[in-house]
Amino acid sequence: MIASSSAIGAVRRPFKLWTTSRADSLLLALVLLTLLAGIWLGHPFWHDDSLGVPITLDRIAWLTVLLGTVFITVRRGVTFTRIARGDLFLAVLVAYLGALAVMQFSSEHTGAAARWVFYYFMPASLYFALRQIHLSSSAERGILLVLGCVGVCLSLTGLFEVFGLRSLIYPAYIMDRSVSGEFLGRARGPLLNPIINGFIMIVAWAAWVFLGRSVPRRWGPGLVLVHGIMAVGVISTLTRSVWLAAGLAGLFLGYHLVPGGYRRAWLATAGFGLIVMALVVKGFFWEMKRDQGLSPAEAARSAQLRPILALVAWEMAKDHPFFGVGLGQYDRAKTKYLANPLASYPVHWAKPYTQHNVFLSILVETGAIGLMVFLFLLAAWTRDMCSAVSQGNLVFPLMAIVAIVAYVTNGLFHDVSIIPQMHTVLFVTLGLAESSADSR
């Protein structure tokens, strides 16, 4: 935290969350408040089920974002300077998934509706709220500082968790097995999952890279300390996909930030380093003991499980090719496929597990139509960000591409669509990037 304070004091230009109007500033503050509440003060921290739907602090904050967006839209109209490709595909995806959820809705089965509202509609509404905002340069620096400090806090909390320093950890439930014993000791953080914790740290690490470009050289040691904290935090997740995502994100950022004449040398050196590291730690990489209740043999078996889950998903997709088995219905629908006595692979291994690939999960639950729209969305966002970078807008577009790289990398090994706050962080980052591009 000392290093964070140093970086704050070092920047000559002020960090502010103010934009070009008070309405924009208020809406931006509410979006960031909702994001921070979702990360630190979400469902495990506090919730109230008396209304039949879990009420949490971040969902209360989200309602204020909706009201603020409606108020601004009514008062001054839609203020998009352009409709980006990502805007269109996100709207189509949310509408399609909403239609699936409505068709599946019943008093006994509300899971599809809840999945749609909290994992797609809520993040998308934050994205479109940000698309209404004109970001000033000072607001962009303030946002980077907020995200960077969140990353430092998560990294330190993860490190304290690994070493069992309970008195230094907040919220305290992070170390409480009665809340959840899964992933304990793997920097699971306030969201109780090392994947989303690592994902946020990677995005925050990118924020520190850009913050470091605007501070005097004398604060270099403080920034080195910050980057060390972020690296230790990512390593503490003990999650292979997070490590791979961080490596690829670093490779990408380095390529775009080093002088043009050194880019090939950077790619060759960094790529060679990653390959050597992978070869050196290959055995440990696959069989390391990660969870406190998981043996090294069981850890190695988790890698063998993924092809089986992929085969199960493929059989399900063949039977429901266009519209899938239904949003949030994977665990219910997989039952009959696990009872296949003619299967040539140990299908029973997959019984306790959900899908371990976000693209296969979307294919199974929403069909080829849902997967196609989702892939078009990611491609449209990537193209928009690359276009912004080519025009000299580096900060938020590059950070957004880092978020996409980290999302896809983790998504190849986990169903990240069902991890709380994953889509919220991704969509907010992309919303900031699109608004930043429009503000230029």
N, C-alpha and C positions, 0 to 999 in steps of 0.2 A: 504493500500500500504506500510505502515511502516513495517508491519509484513512480507510482501513479501521481502522487502529489507533486513530485518534481516536474513531471511532464506537464501537469496542469499549470504550474506557475511559470513554466519556461516559455510558453507560447505568447508571443508579443501581441497578436491580435486576439480580441476577446472571444471566448466560447459562449455562444448564446443559442437558446432555442427559439429566439424570435425570428419570424419570417417577415414577409412584406405586409402582413396585416395581423391585427389582434385575433381575428377569427381563425386564420391559418395557424397562428402560434398556439392557440388554445387547443385546436384539433390535433396538432402534432403532439402536444404534451399529453393529451388524453390517450392517443395511440401508444406512445411510449410507456405511459403508466399502465395500460392494459398489458403490454408486452412484459414489463417488469413484474407485474402482479402475477401473471401466468407462470413466470419462471420461479419466483421466490415464494409467492403466497397463493399457490394453486390449491387443488383439491386436497392433497395430503395435509396442508397447513390448516385449512378451515373449510368446512362445507356444511350446508344445511339442507337436509332432504325432506323437510316438512311439506314442501309444495309439490312433491312427487318428482321434481327435477332437481338435481343437485345445484344449489346456489353457491357460487364461490366468488371471491373478491375480484378475480379477473373478469368474470362474467358480468358482475355489477359494473365494473369499469367499462366493459365493452358496450353496455347499454348506453352509457354516456357518449361513447363514440358514435353510436347510431343516431342518437338525438342530435349531436353536434353536426353530423354530416347532413341530416335532413334539414336542420335549421339553415346551414350555409347554402345548401342547394336551393331551398325555397327563397332565400334572401337574394342570392346573386346568380342563381342558375348553375348549370354544370360548367365547371371552369377548366376542363381538359383543353390544353392547347392542341392536342392531337389524340386520336384513338389508336393506341399501339396494337400490334398484332396480339401481344400477350393479353391485353384487355379483353379482346374478343374471345380468344380461346378459353380464358378463365371463366368468362361469363357463360360460355357454352358448357363447359365442364360442370360448373355449379348447377346450372339449370338441368342438365341431363341427370346428374346424381340426385338432385332434388326430386325429379320425376320418378326415379327408381325408388327412392325412399317413400314417396307418397303411395306408390303402388303396393309396397310391402307393409305399409303401416296398419297396425291393429292394436287393440288395447293390450293384447298379450305380448306383442312383439314391437317394442319401441326402439330397439337397438339401431335399426337403420336410420330412423329419424334423428336420433342422438348423434350417430356418427356423422351424418350430413351437416347438422347444425354446428357442432363443436369442432369438427376436423376439416370442414370445407367452407361452409357459409361464413362462419365467424372469421377465420383467417382472410377469406376473400373480401369481406366487408372492411377489414382493416386496410387491405391493399387498396381498395377503391377510395377509402377515406384519404389515404395518402396521395392518391392521384389527383385529389382536389386541391392540394397544397402547392404553393410556389415556395421552393426552398432557397433561402439566401445562403451566401457563403458562410456566414457566422453560424447559421442554424446547422449546416452540414458539419462544421467542426464540433459543435455541441453534441450532435448525435453520435459522432465518432467517439467522443469522450465518454458518453454514457455507455455505449456498447463496449468500449475498451475496459472501463471500470467493472462492468458486469463480468467480463471475461476473467479479469484478475481475481475478483472475489470467488468465482466458481473454481478457478484453478487452485487457489489457496485452500478453499473448502475441501476440494477433492484430495489435496495433499494431506490435509489434517485427517481426513477420513481414512486414507490408506494407513496412516500411522496410528490411528485410533485415538486421536487427541480430541476427545468428546467435548471438553470444556471450551474449545475454540470453534466449534461447529454450530452454525445457525442456518436454518432451523434445526432444532435438536432431533426431530423425527428422522433425520437422515441416518442416524445410527440406531434407530429403533427397529428391532426385528419384528415386533408385533405389528408394525405398519406394513413392512414388507422385508423379507429376508433375502430377496433376489438381488443380485449384483452388489451386495454389501461389501465394502472394502475395495471397490473399483471406481472410486470417484463418481458415484452415481448422482451425487448432488441433490438439490431440492426436488428435482423431477424424478428421482429414484431410478434413473436409467443412464448408464454411461454413454449411450449412443447419442442421445439428444444433448447431454452435457458436453460431450466432445464436439458435437456439431456447433453448438453455441460458442465454445471456446475457439474453434477454428475461424468462425466469422469475426469474433472479437479480436483475434490475433491479427487478422487482416486489417481491422480498424487501427490497431497499434502501428502497423507498418506505415499507414498513411499519416497518422499523427506524428510519427517520428520524422517525417519529411518536412515538418513545419516548425521544428524546435531548433534552437541553437546547438552547436556542436558540444558545448560544455555540459549539456545534459545527456550526452551519449551514454555514460555509465549507468544512469538511471534507466534509460531505454533498454540497455543490455539486460539489466536486472528484470525488467518487465517481460522481455522476450524469453528469458530463462524461466520465469514463473509460468508463462503460457506453455512453454514446451514441456515442463514437468507436469503441468495439469493434463495436457493431452496424453502424455505417456501413462499417467496414473489411471486412466480409464481402463487400461489392460484390454483394449478392444482393437482387434486387428484392422477392422474396417475404418475405424477412426484414425489409426496411425497411417493407413494407406491414403485416406482422404487428406490428412494434413500434409503428407509428402507431395501428393499431386497438386494441392493448392499452393504449396510453397514453390514448386517447380513452375507453375503457371504464373504466379505473381512475380517471381524472379525474372522470368523471360520478358515480361512487359515493363519491368521497372529498371533493369540494367541498361546501360547505353547500348544502342543498336549494334555496334561493332563487337560486343561481347556476348551477344545472345546465343550464338552457336556454341561458344565455349561454355556458357552457363548450362545449356541443355546437355551437353556431353558430360560435363563434370557432375552435375546433379543427378543425371540419369545413371551414370556409372556408380555414383555413391549409393543410390537406392538399390541397385542390383547387388552390389557387394554386401551391403547390410542385410539384404534379404537372404543371401547365400550363407552368411556367417551365422545368422540367428534362426536358420530354417527350422531346426528341430525344436528349439525353444518356442519359436513362433507358433507352431501348431499344437504343442503339447504342454505349454506353460499352464501352471495352476493359477486360475484367475479368481473364481468365486471361492469363498471360504469353505463352502460345502461341496466343492466339485474337485474330483481327483484329476490328475493329469490325463489318465486314460479316458475319462469322461469328456475332458476338454477336447481331446483328439477326435472322439466320436462325434462331437458336435459338427465338425467339418465334414464327416462322412454322411451326416444326416441331410445335408442340403440337396444332393442329387435325388434322394428319395422324395423329399418334399416337392422337388421340381417335377418328378414323374407323376406324383399324385395330382399336382395342379394341372398338368397337361391332360390327364384323363378327365378331370372335371371340366376343363375348358372345351374339350371335344364334345362333351354332352351338352354344354350351354355356350355355344360359340359367340353369339351376338350380344346378348344382354346379361350374361353371367348368371350366377346363382343368387345374386342379390347383395346389396351393399351391407357389409357387416355380417354376412351369413356363411363365411368360409368354415368356421368351426362346426356349425350345424350340418352343412352340406357334405363335409368330408367324411362323415361317419361311414356311409355305405361303401366308399372307396377304400377304406381301411379294413373292411371285412372281406376283401377279395381273396379267396383261398388260392386262386390261380396266379397270383402275382409272382413274378420271378425275382423279386427283391424283398427285403424284410420290411414290409409296409407297416408293420405294427410299431416300428420305431417312431413313426411320425404321429402316433396317436396323441401324445401330450402337447404337441407343438402346433403353433400357428405357422403360417407361411413365412419363409425366410427370404423372400425376394419381393420388393414392392411392385415390380412390373407384373410378375406372375399373380400376385395378390389382386391387383387391379383387373387383370385379364379374367381371373376366375370370378370375381365378385361383380364386375360391371361389363364384362364381355369385351369383344374386340372393339366395339364402338367406344367404350369408356377408355380403353388403353390407347386407342388411336388419338382421341382428343387430348389425353394427358401427355402423350409424346409430342404432339403438335404444340402444346402449351410450352413444354420445356424447350423445344426447338425455337419457338417464336421468341421466348424470353432471351435465349442465348443469342439469337440473331440481333435483337434489339440492343443488347448490351455490347456486342462486338461492334455494331454500328456506332454506338456512342463512344466507345474507346477509340475507334478510328478517327473520330472527330475531335479528339483531345480531352474528352471528359473521362478521366481515369478513375476517380475515387470510388464512388458508389457503383458504377457499372462493373469495375473490376471486382469489388467486394461481392456484388451479386453473382458474378460468374464463379467466384470461390464458393459461394453458398450452393450454387447448382452442382458444381463438381463434388462438393462434400455430400450433398443429398443423394446424387446418383451413385457415388461410390459406396456409401453406406446402404443405399437401397438395393444394391446387387446382392447383399448378404443378409438383409433384414427387411421386414415389412415396416418401413419407417412411416407409412401413412397412418398407422394406428398408434404411434408414439405421441403422447400429449405434447403440444407446443411445437412439434417439428414443422408442420405446415404454417403455423403462425410466424415463426422466425423466418422461414423461407419467404413467405408472401410479403411480410413487412420489409424485408431486405430488398426484394424486387420492386415493391411499391416505392420505396425511397429512391432506388436507382432510376426508375422510370420518371419520377417527378424531378429528380436531379437533372436528367437529360432534357426534360421540357423547360426547366428553369434557365437553361443556357441560352 
